[in-house]
Amino acid sequence: NPLPKFSREGDKVIIVGNGPSLNKTMELYDDIVRKTPCMMVNFAANTELYERIKPSIYLLVDPAWYNPTEKLQTIVESCIDAIVCKTVWPMTIVMPNQAKESHAVQRFKENANLRILFYEDGWQLPNGISKYEAWDKNLICPPAQTVLNTAVWLSIYWGYKETYLIGADTSWHTELKMDQETNELYTIDTHFYDNKAVCGELYDEKQNRRPIGTKLHEELFAEATALKEYCELREYAEWKGVKVYNASEYSWIDAFERKKLKQC
């Protein structure tokens, strides 16, 4: 079933990415972020910023949220607990249709403040309809190379006149490293939060590295795909007659016009 439309809180929304530049944004514009409807993603609920911002929307896209691997089970469960226990304000959680019968959804139903909506996450374009029409009816949705791709689509789909991206560093390529003996590709993960505080035992403090599990060309292609998808989303926004701005203090996303959050 397609994602239902819903009554927005005003015409503006801030999409809060988890990149390290978010700390600078909050230092400069904490008051603006806290008074504007926000969408947060992934493990943000495991941080103190979650309760300060009190997001209106929380987006969970990755299959790990409804079918976690054994390695990710602990951190996924801790974030589900955080959402269920901390959320004392009305919030809409958005997940793909595949998540409907998941453990996470059953847990979220324990908290009456949480409303759970699902979107159709197929990618195959039906005959006789344009891509943007299909996106706008949620017959399909844009490929989710990164959760922020889906977040931008969501804000446009719901008709927010202005969307502001913050913490959207998209600087993965600058964090890639290669073991010069084994050819193992790994990354030095950076977020606005302390990895150890959020990830607990899953964070290798000694090595401060996360194996990628793919070849370099595959990882670069994935990032290029995410960046290209933002360009598609900019065209969708133009088709819809709305604006998306990149208000991140540091970002490699070049699809959207830059705009300081103080201009929000």
Secondary structure, 3 states (H helix, E strand, C coil): CCCCCCCCCCCEEEEECCCCCHHHHHHHHHHHHHHCCEEEEHHHHHCCHHHHHCCCEEECCCHHHCCCCCCCHHHHHHHHHHHHHHCCCCEEEEEEHHHCCCHHHHHHCCCCCEEEEEECCCCCCCCCCCHHHHHHCCCCCCCCCCHHHHHHHHHHHCCCCEEEEECCCCCHHHHEEECCCCCCEEECCCCCCCHHHHHHHHCCCCCCCEECCCCHHHHHHHHHHHHHHHHHHHHHHHHHCCEEEECCCCCCCCCCEECCHHHC
